[in-house]
Amino acid sequence: MCSPGTRPGGGSKRFARLAFRPRMTSGDITGCSPRRRSASGIAETSAGSGPSRPWCCGRIWASCGCGPAIHRPRTSTCFRRLTCHILSGIERISMFTGFSAFPLTPTQDDDVDEKRFRHLVTRLVTAGVDLIGALGSTGNYAYLTRAQRERIAKIAVDAAGDVPVMISIGALTTKDVLSLAEDAQKAGASAVLLSPVSYQPLTDEEVFGLYEDVTRELSVPLCVYENPRTTKFTFSDELHGRVAELPNVGAVKTPGATADQAAARIAALRSKVRSDVAIGFSLDEFGAGGLIAGADMWFSVIGGLLPEECLTIVRAIADGDTERAMALSDRMEPFWDLFRRYGSLRVLTAGAAQLGFLNAPNLPRPLRELPADAQQELAKALDALGVRV
């Protein structure tokens, strides 16, 4: 079975920092080793508290002969399937621990620039992120065709190697979401990300129905994405709780809260969702404070461009140096300010162009590039961090 600190497909230097605790875990049922720290160094604790969780390799599912049956209703009388259900929950929350980075999707002549996208993903693997989120909001999924999104999903999975990849499947209709979910799973995605995208305002029941329809068709974990600025829909904690009860829901990606309110925000949401559902913050300015307060993951868009700088913050938290972590986060305030004024997509696209990772213009019309004065502010912010190709 698995050797300590490895995933299916072999080990990696990313797993050099291990934090094994000699205890019996559910992983011992099948001979797997106790769980490591995440690659970024964040201790993986169950639902934000408690002992470290085990990592169980993909061979577990094959060993019981259940296959996709691990996601069937928990009323199964098969003990082997019951074990798979338990370990499936462990696997879901383990995947959503540490630091997740979302790369841009470079374009060239109105089509995806596959070579440049592959390079961005490879940078994230080299940096040591825990989860790669392809085709997020900053990945321009809403402006790409199904065929383009399918190609990007395949490239992301291939370039990521043994790093898990989460693919966004958001679309206007449930039919299209289901088609995108099928494409993502065929591409080898480890998880999918779904926000309630709509032209017409959605009710709570319509949003719940969307997740209900999609989760019953999945064989990988789903991350619920609350993105009110873009979707114009705000989840109540009660709705989060209802959605979290659906099969295959593995995480909630919520905007987060300021450092002084982060613990309360996490506690309020944790009281509503299942214990095996991870909670992570997505607004980068709240990422460090969220991890310090007990969030399972920082879902980062700036991490798609500046992974090393963000991982320095994450590792400071893992080492217990929260003061340094917050100081490093505060150094990035010029980026947070630009995000608030222009949106992260315009800022990161401009930053990627300044660093030579894509060609400008890279935004689909009617979107426009960052204004000249903001471009200068961005260049100064990058220089202040010492970021240059």
Secondary structure per residue as TSV (DSSP state, phi and psi in degrees):
chain	resnum	aa	ss	phi	psi
A	1	M	-	360.0	-158.3
A	2	C	-	-69.2	144.5
A	3	S	-	-90.5	157.6
A	4	P	T	-56.6	133.5
A	5	G	T	76.7	19.8
A	6	T	-	-121.1	160.1
A	7	R	B	-114.5	169.3
A	8	P	T	-53.4	136.9
A	9	G	T	99.7	-4.0
A	10	G	B	114.7	169.1
A	11	G	-	-82.9	-179.3
A	12	S	-	-159.0	150.7
A	13	K	G	-64.5	-16.9
A	14	R	G	-63.8	-20.4
A	15	F	G	-101.6	26.0
A	16	A	-	-66.9	-31.4
A	17	R	S	-92.2	98.7
A	18	L	-	-107.5	152.3
A	19	A	-	-137.3	66.9
A	20	F	-	-75.5	143.8
A	21	R	-	-122.6	121.2
A	22	P	-	-70.4	95.1
A	23	R	S	-154.0	162.9
A	24	M	-	-78.4	131.4
A	25	T	-	-129.5	169.9
A	26	S	G	-62.2	-22.5
A	27	G	G	-63.4	-26.9
A	28	D	G	-68.4	-18.0
A	29	I	G	-57.4	-36.7
A	30	T	T	-114.4	10.4
A	31	G	T	88.2	6.9
A	32	C	-	-78.3	157.4
A	33	S	-	-80.9	159.5
A	34	P	-	-58.7	157.1
A	35	R	-	-70.2	142.6
A	36	R	-	-83.3	176.7
A	37	R	-	-72.2	162.9
A	38	S	-	-66.3	163.5
A	39	A	T	-58.7	-31.3
A	40	S	T	-80.1	-8.7
A	41	G	-	102.3	-4.2
A	42	I	-	-73.9	126.4
A	43	A	-	-64.7	133.7
A	44	E	-	-92.1	104.2
A	45	T	B	-114.6	146.4
A	46	S	G	-64.9	116.4
A	47	A	G	52.4	38.1
A	48	G	G	91.5	-5.7
A	49	S	S	-156.0	161.2
A	50	G	S	100.0	-174.1
A	51	P	S	-71.7	161.6
A	52	S	B	-63.8	148.5
A	53	R	-	-94.1	156.3
A	54	P	-	-80.8	153.8
A	55	W	-	-105.6	125.9
A	56	C	-	-121.3	128.0
A	57	C	-	-73.5	167.0
A	58	G	T	-61.6	-17.4
A	59	R	H	-65.1	-21.8
A	60	I	H	-56.1	-47.0
A	61	W	H	-64.7	-40.1
A	62	A	H	-69.9	-31.8
A	63	S	H	-66.8	-24.8
A	64	C	H	-96.9	-7.5
A	65	G	T	76.1	10.3
A	66	C	-	-84.1	-33.5
A	67	G	G	58.6	-132.9
A	68	P	G	-60.8	-11.3
A	69	A	G	-62.6	-13.7
A	70	I	G	-61.9	-17.9
A	71	H	G	-103.0	9.2
A	72	R	S	-76.4	165.3
A	73	P	-	-52.9	146.2
A	74	R	T	-74.3	5.6
A	75	T	T	-83.0	1.7
A	76	S	-	-55.1	138.3
A	77	T	-	-91.2	-4.2
A	78	C	-	-78.2	118.1
A	79	F	H	-61.1	-38.4
A	80	R	H	-63.5	-38.5
A	81	R	H	-70.5	-35.8
A	82	L	H	-61.2	-43.7
A	83	T	H	-58.8	-41.7
A	84	C	H	-63.1	-38.8
A	85	H	H	-61.2	-44.1
A	86	I	H	-62.3	-49.3
A	87	L	H	-69.6	-28.5
A	88	S	H	-61.4	-41.2
A	89	G	H	-64.2	-40.6
A	90	I	H	-61.5	-45.7
A	91	E	H	-61.0	-42.1
A	92	R	H	-59.4	-52.8
A	93	I	H	-72.7	-28.9
A	94	S	H	-64.7	-38.6
A	95	M	H	-61.9	-35.1
A	96	F	T	-97.4	56.2
A	97	T	S	-134.1	130.1
A	98	G	E	105.6	-120.9
A	99	F	E	-130.0	124.6
A	100	S	E	-115.6	130.8
A	101	A	E	-115.7	141.0
A	102	F	-	-115.5	106.9
A	103	P	-	-77.1	154.6
A	104	L	-	-68.3	165.1
A	105	T	-	-112.1	98.3
A	106	P	-	-63.8	146.2
A	107	T	E	-126.7	158.8
A	108	Q	E	-148.4	119.9
A	109	D	T	54.4	47.2
A	110	D	T	65.8	16.8
A	111	D	E	-131.8	162.6
A	112	V	E	-69.7	140.8
A	113	D	-	-93.2	92.4
A	114	E	H	-63.1	-39.3
A	115	K	H	-63.9	-45.6
A	116	R	H	-69.2	-36.4
A	117	F	H	-64.4	-44.6
A	118	R	H	-58.6	-39.2
A	119	H	H	-63.7	-41.8
A	120	L	H	-62.3	-41.9
A	121	V	H	-65.9	-42.5
A	122	T	H	-60.7	-38.0
A	123	R	H	-59.3	-39.2
A	124	L	H	-68.5	-38.6
A	125	V	H	-63.0	-46.0
A	126	T	H	-62.9	-38.7
A	127	A	H	-66.7	-31.5
A	128	G	T	101.1	33.7
A	129	V	-	-69.7	160.5
A	130	D	S	-90.8	-27.0
A	131	L	E	-152.3	135.9
A	132	I	E	-107.3	126.3
A	133	G	E	-105.5	104.0
A	134	A	E	-93.2	147.2
A	135	L	T	63.7	35.9
A	136	G	-	-76.7	-167.6
A	137	S	G	-59.9	-41.9
A	138	T	G	-77.2	-7.5
A	139	G	G	-90.6	6.4
A	140	N	T	62.9	28.1
A	141	Y	G	-57.2	-35.0
A	142	A	G	-67.5	-16.6
A	143	Y	G	-105.8	5.8
A	144	L	S	-110.1	152.5
A	145	T	-	-76.5	166.5
A	146	R	H	-59.6	-42.4
A	147	A	H	-63.7	-40.8
A	148	Q	H	-65.0	-42.0
A	149	R	H	-64.9	-37.2
A	150	E	H	-63.9	-42.4
A	151	R	H	-63.2	-44.1
A	152	I	H	-62.9	-41.0
A	153	A	H	-60.6	-44.9
A	154	K	H	-64.6	-42.4
A	155	I	H	-65.5	-42.5
A	156	A	H	-59.7	-47.3
A	157	V	H	-64.4	-42.9
A	158	D	H	-65.2	-45.1
A	159	A	H	-72.1	-26.5
A	160	A	H	-75.6	-20.2
A	161	G	T	63.7	-121.3
A	162	D	T	-91.5	7.2
A	163	V	S	-84.8	128.3
A	164	P	-	-60.2	143.5
A	165	V	E	-120.7	130.4
A	166	M	E	-108.7	130.0
A	167	I	E	-112.0	130.7
A	168	S	E	-73.7	136.6
A	169	I	-	-123.0	19.3
A	170	G	-	-64.3	140.3
A	171	A	-	-162.3	169.9
A	172	L	S	-70.9	-33.4
A	173	T	S	-118.3	151.5
A	174	T	H	-60.4	-37.8
A	175	K	H	-57.7	-45.9
A	176	D	H	-69.0	-37.0
A	177	V	H	-59.9	-44.3
A	178	L	H	-64.2	-37.9
A	179	S	H	-65.2	-42.4
A	180	L	H	-67.3	-35.7
A	181	A	H	-63.6	-40.9
A	182	E	H	-62.7	-43.7
A	183	D	H	-62.3	-43.7
A	184	A	H	-63.0	-42.5
A	185	Q	H	-68.4	-38.2
A	186	K	H	-65.7	-31.6
A	187	A	H	-73.0	-15.3
A	188	G	T	101.2	19.2
A	189	A	-	-60.2	141.9
A	190	S	S	-83.4	-21.1
A	191	A	E	-160.6	165.3
A	192	V	E	-125.7	154.5
A	193	L	E	-119.3	132.4
A	194	L	E	-138.8	123.2
A	195	S	-	-111.2	152.8
A	196	P	-	-80.1	83.4
A	197	V	-	-80.4	136.7
A	198	S	-	-163.6	150.8
A	199	Y	S	-83.7	-47.4
A	200	Q	S	-81.3	141.4
A	201	P	-	-58.1	137.9
A	202	L	-	-100.1	147.1
A	203	T	-	-89.5	167.9
A	204	D	H	-59.4	-40.5
A	205	E	H	-67.6	-35.3
A	206	E	H	-68.1	-39.4
A	207	V	H	-67.3	-44.2
A	208	F	H	-59.9	-42.1
A	209	G	H	-62.5	-36.3
A	210	L	H	-60.1	-51.4
A	211	Y	H	-66.9	-34.3
A	212	E	H	-63.4	-44.8
A	213	D	H	-65.8	-38.7
A	214	V	H	-78.2	-44.6
A	215	T	H	-64.1	-30.7
A	216	R	T	-70.4	-13.9
A	217	E	T	-102.7	1.7
A	218	L	-	-93.6	151.8
A	219	S	S	-120.5	8.5
A	220	V	S	-129.5	161.5
A	221	P	-	-66.0	150.4
A	222	L	E	-114.6	136.8
A	223	C	E	-104.0	121.9
A	224	V	E	-78.9	124.3
A	225	Y	E	-108.8	110.5
A	226	E	-	-94.0	111.0
A	227	N	-	-134.8	70.9
A	228	P	H	-63.3	-29.5
A	229	R	H	-62.8	-37.8
A	230	T	H	-90.4	-45.5
A	231	T	H	-86.4	-17.3
A	232	K	-	65.2	21.3
A	233	F	-	-122.6	130.5
A	234	T	-	-113.3	125.1
A	235	F	-	-75.2	138.1
A	236	S	-	-83.1	158.8
A	237	D	H	-63.4	-31.8
A	238	E	H	-64.1	-41.2
A	239	L	H	-67.5	-40.2
A	240	H	H	-56.1	-41.4
A	241	G	H	-63.9	-42.2
A	242	R	H	-64.8	-45.6
A	243	V	H	-64.6	-37.5
A	244	A	H	-65.1	-20.0
A	245	E	T	-77.0	-13.3
A	246	L	S	-71.8	151.8
A	247	P	T	-65.0	146.2
A	248	N	T	75.3	2.2
A	249	V	E	-75.2	121.8
A	250	G	E	-111.4	-20.8
A	251	A	E	-160.9	160.0
A	252	V	E	-121.4	124.1
A	253	K	E	-104.3	102.5
A	254	T	E	-115.1	153.4
A	255	P	-	-55.4	-38.4
A	256	G	-	103.8	-161.9
A	257	A	-	-155.0	163.8
A	258	T	-	-60.9	161.6
A	259	A	T	-55.6	-37.4
A	260	D	T	-77.5	-13.0
A	261	Q	T	-114.6	-2.4
A	262	A	H	-62.7	-45.3
A	263	A	H	-61.4	-41.7
A	264	A	H	-66.1	-38.9
A	265	R	H	-64.8	-43.5
A	266	I	H	-64.2	-43.4
A	267	A	H	-62.8	-41.5
A	268	A	H	-63.6	-43.6
A	269	L	H	-72.0	-38.7
A	270	R	H	-61.8	-31.1
A	271	S	T	-69.4	-14.4
A	272	K	T	-106.5	-25.8
A	273	V	S	-103.5	159.4
A	274	R	-	-56.2	150.8
A	275	S	T	-68.0	-21.3
A	276	D	T	-94.7	12.7
A	277	V	S	-102.3	122.1
A	278	A	E	-75.4	154.4
A	279	I	E	-123.6	129.6
A	280	G	E	-138.2	152.2
A	281	F	E	-95.7	145.3
A	282	S	-	-114.3	-23.4
A	283	L	S	-75.2	120.2
A	284	D	G	-58.7	-34.2
A	285	E	G	-66.4	-17.2
A	286	F	G	-102.6	-1.8
A	287	G	H	-61.0	-50.9
A	288	A	H	-63.7	-47.4
A	289	G	H	-61.5	-34.2
A	290	G	H	-65.8	-46.4
A	291	L	H	-62.8	-41.0
A	292	I	H	-61.7	-36.7
A	293	A	H	-80.1	-8.1
A	294	G	T	115.9	7.5
A	295	A	-	-63.0	148.5
A	296	D	S	-75.8	-32.2
A	297	M	E	-149.1	149.8
A	298	W	E	-105.5	111.8
A	299	F	E	-90.1	108.0
A	300	S	E	-117.0	130.6
A	301	V	S	-85.9	-38.8
A	302	I	G	-67.2	-25.1
A	303	G	G	-63.6	-22.8
A	304	G	G	-68.6	-22.6
A	305	L	T	-107.1	-37.8
A	306	L	-	-123.5	63.1
A	307	P	H	-64.9	-40.4
A	308	E	H	-62.5	-42.9
A	309	E	H	-63.8	-39.9
A	310	C	H	-71.5	-40.1
A	311	L	H	-67.6	-25.6
A	312	T	H	-62.3	-38.6
A	313	I	H	-66.4	-47.3
A	314	V	H	-61.8	-41.5
A	315	R	H	-71.6	-30.0
A	316	A	H	-63.6	-39.6
A	317	I	H	-65.0	-43.5
A	318	A	H	-61.6	-31.3
A	319	D	T	-84.5	-0.1
A	320	G	T	84.7	5.6
A	321	D	-	-94.1	69.9
A	322	T	H	-67.9	-30.2
A	323	E	H	-64.0	-44.3
A	324	R	H	-66.2	-39.4
A	325	A	H	-59.9	-45.2
A	326	M	H	-68.5	-34.5
A	327	A	H	-65.1	-40.4
A	328	L	H	-66.2	-38.2
A	329	S	H	-65.3	-41.4
A	330	D	H	-63.4	-29.8
A	331	R	H	-61.2	-23.3
A	332	M	T	-94.2	11.1
A	333	E	H	-53.5	-37.6
A	334	P	H	-56.4	-34.7
A	335	F	H	-70.0	-43.7
A	336	W	H	-60.4	-39.6
A	337	D	H	-64.2	-43.8
A	338	L	H	-64.4	-39.1
A	339	F	H	-57.5	-46.2
A	340	R	H	-63.5	-34.0
A	341	R	H	-85.6	-35.7
A	342	Y	H	-122.7	-7.7
A	343	G	-	86.8	144.1
A	344	S	H	-65.5	-32.5
A	345	L	H	-61.5	-48.5
A	346	R	H	-64.1	-41.0
A	347	V	H	-67.2	-48.2
A	348	L	H	-69.4	-34.4
A	349	T	H	-63.0	-42.9
A	350	A	H	-65.0	-41.9
A	351	G	H	-62.8	-42.1
A	352	A	H	-64.1	-36.8
A	353	A	H	-67.6	-41.6
A	354	Q	H	-63.5	-31.6
A	355	L	T	-89.8	-1.1
A	356	G	T	84.6	16.0
A	357	F	S	-88.1	-13.8
A	358	L	S	-156.7	167.3
A	359	N	-	-96.1	141.5
A	360	A	S	-99.5	145.3
A	361	P	-	-77.0	150.9
A	362	N	-	-127.5	5.4
A	363	L	S	-104.0	138.6
A	364	P	-	-72.5	132.9
A	365	R	T	-63.0	142.7
A	366	P	T	-86.8	5.2
A	367	L	-	-64.1	141.8
A	368	R	-	-115.7	155.9
A	369	E	-	-67.8	165.7
A	370	L	-	-62.1	136.6
A	371	P	-	-58.8	159.1
A	372	A	H	-59.7	-41.7
A	373	D	H	-66.9	-36.5
A	374	A	H	-70.0	-33.8
A	375	Q	H	-59.6	-40.6
A	376	Q	H	-66.6	-41.3
A	377	E	H	-59.8	-41.7
A	378	L	H	-64.7	-42.5
A	379	A	H	-61.0	-40.1
A	380	K	H	-65.5	-38.8
A	381	A	H	-65.7	-41.2
A	382	L	H	-65.8	-41.2
A	383	D	H	-63.9	-39.0
A	384	A	H	-62.3	-30.8
A	385	L	H	-85.6	-7.6
A	386	G	T	74.1	27.5
A	387	V	-	-92.6	115.8
A	388	R	-	-151.7	151.8
A	389	V	-	-68.8	360.0
